[in-house]
């Protein structure tokens, strides 16, 4: 019986790996973020990636970071969709912008419920991988199964 290859754990950006859960992958898991803001930035990256591709995001990431208020959760939770659409540094996709705003609001709820996003993730440790993916996809807008897997991998959960 073949033994599963161990995944090395070092990188922080999912664009460095597109086979996060493949057994033979040399992909390295990301580092655990030190703040809710960083968790939110990585979640937003995974939401934006769907349909766009990592290369485009990597090229424009600094600009998107500026456009999305440096991923300030409180500011984004109160942001206006039309104002963000008009900003030259954001993506011009209304649904994704609305999702980012909704996800910021959900992050605020999680912080109230659990104290931090890290505590929320730790509360899921007893569940199996599929249940964790379901939890994330139900709570966050525009986060599908694969994006949720990338997210968990990118934040060092796996």
C-alpha positions, 0 to 999 in steps of 0.5 A: 500500500502506497503511503500518502506524500506529505505536503510541505507547509510554507507559502501564503498565497494560493496562486502558488498552488493549484492542486492544494489537496492532491496527494502528489502535490508539492504544494505547501500550505499557507501560514496561519494569519495573525489577524482577522484582517489577514483572514479576510484578505485571503478569503476575498482573494479566494472569492475574487479568484473564481472565474478570474484566475490566479495570474490576473489576481497576482498582477493586480493584487496591490491595486485591489487591496487599495480599492477594497479599503485595505481589507478593513472589515469594519469599513467594508461592512459599511461600504456602498456597492456603487462607490466601490464599483466606481473606484478605479482600483476594484474589480468591476463585478457587482456580484463580487463586490456585493459578496465582499461586503456581505462577507465583511458583515459575516466576519463581524458576526463571527467576531461577535460569536467567537471573538476572532475568526481563528477561534471560529475555525478552531471551533470546527476542528471536531468536524470532518473536512466536508462539514467544514467546507459546508459551514464556510460555503453557507456562511460566505457569499460567492465561496464555493467548494473549491474556493473554500478548500483553497482558503483553508489550505492558504490559511494553514488549516490543512 
